[in-house]
Amino acid sequence: MTKNSHILENEGMLFDTVLLLGNPSEEILNFSKKKKVDFIVVGSLGKGTLSRVLLGSVSTSISQRADCTVIIIR
């Protein structure tokens, strides 16, 4: 549980903290489909275009393929 998780609980929001192993975007997308989540919050490192093309971007992959709303925090 996070330091400020009580704020979410007081607002009636349900949340879970889960550790997944494997390809990040695949694991997050599979988990979100399995659990039928309402939205995904994911961070972005702000890599340049060349890095994204060569290495891929987890946040881009999730936002393009998710069945729910995705919020990207930078």
Secondary structure as GFF3:
##gff-version 3
##sequence-region A 1 74
A	DSSP	alpha_helix	5	10	.	.	.	ID=ss1
A	DSSP	alpha_helix	24	35	.	.	.	ID=ss2
A	DSSP	beta_strand	39	43	.	.	.	ID=ss3
A	DSSP	alpha_helix	49	55	.	.	.	ID=ss4
A	DSSP	alpha_helix	58	65	.	.	.	ID=ss5
A	DSSP	beta_strand	69	73	.	.	.	ID=ss6
###
